[in-house]
Amino acid sequence: MPLKMRYHRELPKEYKLNQITILKSHNKYFVSFSITYENKVLLMSKENLNINKAIGIDLNINDIALSNKELIPTNSKNFNSAKYSKIFKRLQRKQSRRFLKSKKEKTKLGVNFKKTQQRLNKIYEKSTNIKSDYYHKITSKLSNEFDLIVVEDLKTKNMTKRVKLKNVKAKSGLNRSILNTSFYQFTQMLEYKLRHNGKFFVKVNPQYTSKTCNVCGNVKDNLTLKDRKYICEKCGNAIHRDINASLNILERGLKSFGLGISLEDYKLKAFRVS
């Protein structure tokens, strides 16, 4: 069925409109446009890559560590995860009680159940939108400021595998945090923005990035998640464990490009998310 559309502004002449998709989500309507256009961005080559515009990133539950020795909070200041989690759990318990009562008494779920479910959906949508907006701001700034970004090739499925019974409670809490952090969403945003700008996005093997000293290469096997500072027993290097990992990630990325450059010569300006 043909639909009339009033543009907020005219599309540029070089843009070709292919398809329009209308989506309804939680009583709201969204329209997405599929457009074809020629990207005239000049693709960067390894030969003209400036290593001072290369950075390694270590993604964690609480922060995003950059190899220029900065830590960015994983969650926006506008996103109170504890608050949302508390409300969400309370409403879910209420829904569960209603559902069990309905099943036991063999009655239909009432209007209040539907209203609460709508509220749950609204809270979830709001928390998702806040997180997504925050990630867009960080990834846009990173992709504009740097020409090469290196991250770990993380597999969320492997990170959230089941463990032995004695560790189940602690591991399940960690699993929820990993899933809530949305590592995949962050790296997807970063990758498509860098590639759109003709820049480089590299994934490296995550093995031992946290346990390896970025100065001497010594591997500290007894390092645990509780250890927030990396102190090398061999050379005495003392550094935040996530910054240490981000430096190792960057070095692996540079080596994959055939750039065996000492990180002592590597200098970066401070990065700030506005």
C-alpha positions as a LaTeX table, in Angstrom:
\begin{tabular}{lrrr}
\hline
Residue & $x$ (\AA) & $y$ (\AA) & $z$ (\AA) \\
\hline
Met1 & 0.00 & 0.00 & 0.00 \\
Pro2 & 1.51 & 3.37 & $-1.03$ \\
Leu3 & 2.19 & 5.76 & 1.87 \\
Lys4 & 2.67 & 9.51 & 1.71 \\
Met5 & 5.81 & 10.82 & 3.36 \\
Arg6 & 6.83 & 14.33 & 4.34 \\
Tyr7 & 10.60 & 14.75 & 4.54 \\
His8 & 12.21 & 16.66 & 7.38 \\
Arg9 & 14.86 & 17.60 & 4.80 \\
Glu10 & 15.63 & 16.55 & 1.26 \\
Leu11 & 18.04 & 13.67 & 0.68 \\
Pro12 & 21.28 & 14.59 & $-1.13$ \\
Lys13 & 21.09 & 13.94 & $-4.88$ \\
Glu14 & 23.75 & 11.21 & $-4.78$ \\
Tyr15 & 21.70 & 9.19 & $-2.26$ \\
Lys16 & 19.47 & 6.45 & $-3.68$ \\
Leu17 & 16.56 & 5.39 & $-1.47$ \\
Asn18 & 16.11 & 1.60 & $-1.66$ \\
Gln19 & 13.73 & 0.57 & 1.07 \\
Ile20 & 11.78 & 1.90 & 4.05 \\
Thr21 & 11.03 & $-0.28$ & 7.09 \\
Ile22 & 8.36 & 0.66 & 9.66 \\
Leu23 & 8.75 & $-0.94$ & 13.08 \\
Lys24 & 6.50 & $-0.77$ & 16.13 \\
Ser25 & 8.27 & $-1.20$ & 19.47 \\
His26 & 6.53 & $-0.71$ & 22.86 \\
Asn27 & 3.75 & 1.47 & 21.38 \\
Lys28 & 6.24 & 3.58 & 19.43 \\
Tyr29 & 6.75 & 3.64 & 15.69 \\
Phe30 & 10.18 & 3.83 & 14.07 \\
Val31 & 11.10 & 4.27 & 10.41 \\
Ser32 & 14.46 & 3.12 & 9.03 \\
Phe33 & 15.78 & 3.95 & 5.57 \\
Ser34 & 18.00 & 1.77 & 3.40 \\
Ile35 & 20.14 & 4.06 & 1.25 \\
Thr36 & 22.86 & 3.47 & $-1.35$ \\
Tyr37 & 25.58 & 6.05 & $-1.93$ \\
Glu38 & 29.19 & 6.22 & $-2.99$ \\
Asn39 & 31.60 & 6.55 & $-0.10$ \\
Lys40 & 34.36 & 8.87 & $-1.29$ \\
Val41 & 36.56 & 8.39 & 1.77 \\
Leu42 & 40.24 & 7.79 & 0.94 \\
Leu43 & 41.27 & 4.36 & 2.23 \\
Met44 & 44.30 & 4.41 & 4.49 \\
Ser45 & 47.29 & 2.16 & 3.79 \\
Lys46 & 49.78 & 0.54 & 6.17 \\
Glu47 & 52.55 & 2.65 & 4.64 \\
Asn48 & 51.01 & 6.00 & 5.66 \\
Leu49 & 49.77 & 4.83 & 9.07 \\
Asn50 & 50.82 & 7.13 & 11.93 \\
Ile51 & 51.43 & 4.91 & 14.99 \\
Asn52 & 50.66 & 7.83 & 17.29 \\
Lys53 & 47.12 & 7.51 & 15.98 \\
Ala54 & 46.94 & 3.82 & 16.91 \\
Ile55 & 45.44 & 2.63 & 20.19 \\
Gly56 & 44.75 & $-0.62$ & 22.03 \\
Ile57 & 41.51 & $-1.14$ & 23.96 \\
Asp58 & 40.83 & $-3.58$ & 26.80 \\
Leu59 & 37.09 & $-4.00$ & 27.46 \\
Asn60 & 36.04 & $-4.73$ & 31.04 \\
Ile61 & 32.88 & $-4.82$ & 33.13 \\
Asn62 & 33.64 & $-1.53$ & 34.93 \\
Asp63 & 35.84 & 0.34 & 32.49 \\
Ile64 & 37.27 & 0.59 & 28.99 \\
Ala65 & 41.06 & 0.78 & 29.27 \\
Leu66 & 43.03 & 2.63 & 26.59 \\
Ser67 & 46.73 & 2.16 & 25.88 \\
Asn68 & 47.31 & 5.90 & 26.45 \\
Lys69 & 46.77 & 4.99 & 30.13 \\
Glu70 & 43.20 & 6.27 & 30.44 \\
Leu71 & 40.12 & 4.53 & 31.82 \\
Ile72 & 36.62 & 5.30 & 30.50 \\
Pro73 & 33.65 & 4.12 & 32.63 \\
Thr74 & 31.75 & 1.30 & 30.89 \\
Asn75 & 28.41 & 2.84 & 31.88 \\
Ser76 & 27.24 & 6.41 & 31.36 \\
Lys77 & 26.77 & 8.68 & 34.39 \\
Asn78 & 23.12 & 8.86 & 33.30 \\
Phe79 & 22.77 & 5.08 & 33.60 \\
Asn80 & 22.26 & 3.82 & 37.15 \\
Ser81 & 22.55 & 0.07 & 36.56 \\
Ala82 & 21.86 & $-0.79$ & 40.22 \\
Lys83 & 18.65 & 1.28 & 40.19 \\
Tyr84 & 17.34 & $-0.26$ & 36.97 \\
Ser85 & 18.32 & $-3.75$ & 38.09 \\
Lys86 & 16.50 & $-3.36$ & 41.42 \\
Ile87 & 13.24 & $-2.14$ & 39.79 \\
Phe88 & 13.45 & $-4.77$ & 37.07 \\
Lys89 & 13.93 & $-7.64$ & 39.55 \\
Arg90 & 11.06 & $-6.42$ & 41.75 \\
Leu91 & 8.64 & $-6.27$ & 38.82 \\
Gln92 & 9.79 & $-9.64$ & 37.49 \\
Arg93 & 9.11 & $-11.27$ & 40.87 \\
Lys94 & 5.64 & $-9.70$ & 40.88 \\
Gln95 & 4.97 & $-11.07$ & 37.39 \\
Ser96 & 6.22 & $-14.50$ & 38.39 \\
Arg97 & 3.83 & $-14.63$ & 41.38 \\
Arg98 & 0.89 & $-13.60$ & 39.19 \\
Phe99 & 1.77 & $-16.19$ & 36.58 \\
Leu100 & 2.04 & $-19.02$ & 39.14 \\
Lys101 & $-1.24$ & $-17.99$ & 40.76 \\
Ser102 & $-2.97$ & $-17.92$ & 37.36 \\
Lys103 & $-1.60$ & $-21.37$ & 36.53 \\
Lys104 & $-2.61$ & $-22.84$ & 39.88 \\
Glu105 & $-6.15$ & $-21.41$ & 39.82 \\
Lys106 & $-6.48$ & $-21.99$ & 36.05 \\
Thr107 & $-7.52$ & $-18.38$ & 35.40 \\
Lys108 & $-6.50$ & $-15.89$ & 32.73 \\
Leu109 & $-3.83$ & $-13.30$ & 33.41 \\
Gly110 & $-5.47$ & $-9.96$ & 34.19 \\
Val111 & $-5.04$ & $-6.36$ & 33.04 \\
Asn112 & $-2.51$ & $-5.63$ & 35.80 \\
Phe113 & $-0.21$ & $-8.33$ & 34.44 \\
Lys114 & $-0.24$ & $-6.67$ & 31.01 \\
Lys115 & 0.31 & $-3.20$ & 32.51 \\
Thr116 & 3.29 & $-4.42$ & 34.54 \\
Gln117 & 4.72 & $-6.17$ & 31.47 \\
Gln118 & 4.47 & $-2.91$ & 29.51 \\
Arg119 & 6.29 & $-1.13$ & 32.33 \\
Leu120 & 9.01 & $-3.80$ & 32.31 \\
Asn121 & 9.43 & $-3.40$ & 28.55 \\
Lys122 & 9.62 & 0.38 & 28.90 \\
Ile123 & 12.32 & 0.21 & 31.60 \\
Tyr124 & 14.33 & $-2.28$ & 29.55 \\
Glu125 & 14.03 & $-0.11$ & 26.43 \\
Lys126 & 15.11 & 3.03 & 28.30 \\
Ser127 & 18.17 & 1.34 & 29.84 \\
Thr128 & 19.13 & $-0.09$ & 26.42 \\
Asn129 & 18.77 & 3.30 & 24.73 \\
Ile130 & 20.91 & 5.08 & 27.35 \\
Lys131 & 23.64 & 2.46 & 27.00 \\
Ser132 & 23.49 & 2.49 & 23.19 \\
Asp133 & 23.69 & 6.31 & 23.06 \\
Tyr134 & 26.71 & 6.29 & 25.39 \\
Tyr135 & 28.50 & 3.67 & 23.27 \\
His136 & 27.77 & 5.68 & 20.11 \\
Lys137 & 29.41 & 8.76 & 21.65 \\
Ile138 & 32.53 & 6.86 & 22.72 \\
Thr139 & 32.95 & 4.91 & 19.45 \\
Ser140 & 32.37 & 8.03 & 17.31 \\
Lys141 & 35.05 & 9.95 & 19.20 \\
Leu142 & 37.49 & 7.03 & 19.06 \\
Ser143 & 36.94 & 6.44 & 15.33 \\
Asn144 & 37.45 & 10.14 & 14.58 \\
Glu145 & 40.63 & 10.51 & 16.65 \\
Phe146 & 42.46 & 7.27 & 15.80 \\
Asp147 & 43.47 & 5.58 & 12.54 \\
Leu148 & 44.09 & 2.09 & 13.95 \\
Ile149 & 42.20 & 0.55 & 16.86 \\
Val150 & 43.09 & $-2.87$ & 18.25 \\
Val151 & 40.75 & $-4.92$ & 20.45 \\
Glu152 & 40.69 & $-8.48$ & 21.78 \\
Asp153 & 38.82 & $-11.07$ & 19.74 \\
Leu154 & 36.43 & $-11.85$ & 22.60 \\
Lys155 & 33.85 & $-14.62$ & 22.40 \\
Thr156 & 31.03 & $-13.81$ & 24.85 \\
Lys157 & 29.83 & $-17.43$ & 24.64 \\
Asn158 & 33.19 & $-18.69$ & 25.92 \\
Met159 & 33.39 & $-15.98$ & 28.61 \\
Thr160 & 30.04 & $-17.05$ & 30.09 \\
Lys161 & 30.59 & $-20.82$ & 30.13 \\
Arg162 & 29.40 & $-22.80$ & 33.15 \\
Val163 & 31.85 & $-23.63$ & 35.91 \\
Lys164 & 32.06 & $-26.18$ & 38.72 \\
Leu165 & 29.26 & $-26.09$ & 41.30 \\
Lys166 & 31.23 & $-24.36$ & 44.06 \\
Asn167 & 31.79 & $-21.31$ & 41.84 \\
Val168 & 28.35 & $-21.13$ & 40.20 \\
Lys169 & 26.96 & $-18.19$ & 42.23 \\
Ala170 & 29.98 & $-15.94$ & 41.70 \\
Lys171 & 30.27 & $-16.92$ & 38.03 \\
Ser172 & 26.57 & $-16.29$ & 37.32 \\
Gly173 & 26.96 & $-12.75$ & 38.69 \\
Leu174 & 29.99 & $-12.21$ & 36.45 \\
Asn175 & 28.10 & $-13.64$ & 33.46 \\
Arg176 & 25.24 & $-11.15$ & 33.96 \\
Ser177 & 27.73 & $-8.28$ & 34.14 \\
Ile178 & 29.48 & $-9.42$ & 30.94 \\
Leu179 & 26.18 & $-9.69$ & 29.05 \\
Asn180 & 24.96 & $-6.32$ & 30.40 \\
Thr181 & 28.18 & $-4.63$ & 29.31 \\
Ser182 & 27.50 & $-5.58$ & 25.65 \\
Phe183 & 31.10 & $-6.06$ & 24.46 \\
Tyr184 & 29.81 & $-7.25$ & 21.09 \\
Gln185 & 27.67 & $-4.15$ & 20.54 \\
Phe186 & 30.58 & $-1.85$ & 21.38 \\
Thr187 & 33.05 & $-3.56$ & 19.01 \\
Gln188 & 30.45 & $-3.74$ & 16.21 \\
Met189 & 29.87 & 0.02 & 16.43 \\
Leu190 & 33.59 & 0.70 & 16.50 \\
Glu191 & 34.33 & $-1.55$ & 13.53 \\
Tyr192 & 31.73 & $-0.17$ & 11.14 \\
Lys193 & 32.62 & 3.46 & 11.99 \\
Leu194 & 36.34 & 2.88 & 11.41 \\
Arg195 & 35.79 & 0.99 & 8.16 \\
His196 & 33.34 & 3.66 & 6.96 \\
Asn197 & 36.11 & 6.24 & 7.47 \\
Gly198 & 38.67 & 4.09 & 5.62 \\
Lys199 & 40.59 & 3.29 & 8.81 \\
Phe200 & 41.87 & 0.08 & 10.42 \\
Phe201 & 40.13 & $-2.16$ & 12.96 \\
Val202 & 42.11 & $-5.18$ & 14.20 \\
Lys203 & 41.19 & $-8.08$ & 16.50 \\
Val204 & 43.96 & $-10.00$ & 18.28 \\
Asn205 & 44.20 & $-13.18$ & 20.34 \\
Pro206 & 43.18 & $-12.28$ & 23.95 \\
Gln207 & 45.31 & $-15.03$ & 25.53 \\
Tyr208 & 47.55 & $-13.74$ & 28.36 \\
Thr209 & 47.06 & $-10.03$ & 27.55 \\
Ser210 & 46.36 & $-9.32$ & 31.23 \\
Lys211 & 48.99 & $-11.70$ & 32.64 \\
Thr212 & 51.90 & $-10.60$ & 30.41 \\
Cys213 & 54.11 & $-7.72$ & 31.54 \\
Asn214 & 54.06 & $-5.01$ & 28.86 \\
Val215 & 57.68 & $-4.08$ & 29.68 \\
Cys216 & 59.63 & $-7.37$ & 29.87 \\
Gly217 & 57.12 & $-9.95$ & 28.58 \\
Asn218 & 57.07 & $-12.02$ & 31.78 \\
Val219 & 53.84 & $-14.01$ & 32.29 \\
Lys220 & 52.30 & $-13.79$ & 35.77 \\
Asp221 & 50.23 & $-16.99$ & 36.03 \\
Asn222 & 48.94 & $-16.29$ & 39.56 \\
Leu223 & 47.19 & $-13.02$ & 38.58 \\
Thr224 & 43.49 & $-13.11$ & 39.59 \\
Leu225 & 40.48 & $-10.90$ & 38.81 \\
Lys226 & 40.80 & $-9.39$ & 42.29 \\
Asp227 & 44.28 & $-8.06$ & 41.46 \\
Arg228 & 43.61 & $-4.60$ & 40.02 \\
Lys229 & 47.29 & $-3.67$ & 39.88 \\
Tyr230 & 49.85 & $-5.60$ & 37.85 \\
Ile231 & 53.21 & $-5.87$ & 39.63 \\
Cys232 & 55.84 & $-7.75$ & 37.64 \\
Glu233 & 57.93 & $-10.11$ & 39.78 \\
Lys234 & 60.74 & $-10.02$ & 37.21 \\
Cys235 & 61.29 & $-6.33$ & 36.31 \\
Gly236 & 59.24 & $-4.57$ & 39.02 \\
Asn237 & 56.86 & $-2.88$ & 36.56 \\
Ala238 & 53.77 & $-1.64$ & 38.47 \\
Ile239 & 50.73 & $-0.62$ & 36.41 \\
His240 & 46.91 & $-0.86$ & 36.38 \\
Arg241 & 46.12 & $-4.38$ & 35.13 \\
Asp242 & 43.72 & $-3.18$ & 32.41 \\
Ile243 & 46.14 & $-0.54$ & 31.10 \\
Asn244 & 48.82 & $-3.25$ & 31.00 \\
Ala245 & 46.45 & $-5.43$ & 28.94 \\
Ser246 & 45.62 & $-2.56$ & 26.55 \\
Leu247 & 49.34 & $-1.97$ & 25.89 \\
Asn248 & 49.81 & $-5.67$ & 25.10 \\
Ile249 & 46.76 & $-5.58$ & 22.82 \\
Leu250 & 48.17 & $-2.59$ & 20.94 \\
Glu251 & 51.59 & $-4.23$ & 20.57 \\
Arg252 & 50.01 & $-7.40$ & 19.13 \\
Gly253 & 48.02 & $-5.28$ & 16.70 \\
Leu254 & 51.09 & $-3.38$ & 15.53 \\
Lys255 & 53.00 & $-6.64$ & 15.09 \\
Ser256 & 50.17 & $-8.05$ & 12.99 \\
Phe257 & 50.78 & $-5.07$ & 10.69 \\
Gly258 & 54.49 & $-5.87$ & 10.55 \\
Leu259 & 55.32 & $-2.88$ & 12.75 \\
Gly260 & 57.74 & $-4.07$ & 15.43 \\
Ile261 & 57.82 & $-0.68$ & 17.16 \\
Ser262 & 58.93 & $-0.09$ & 20.74 \\
Leu263 & 56.12 & 1.30 & 22.87 \\
Glu264 & 58.63 & 3.68 & 24.46 \\
Asp265 & 58.48 & 5.73 & 21.24 \\
Tyr266 & 54.70 & 5.62 & 21.26 \\
Lys267 & 53.05 & 8.85 & 22.44 \\
Leu268 & 49.36 & 9.71 & 22.54 \\
Lys269 & 47.32 & 12.74 & 23.49 \\
Ala270 & 44.72 & 12.42 & 26.23 \\
Phe271 & 41.32 & 11.12 & 25.16 \\
Arg272 & 38.17 & 12.55 & 26.68 \\
Val273 & 34.51 & 11.66 & 26.17 \\
Ser274 & 32.39 & 14.80 & 26.31 \\
\hline
\end{tabular}
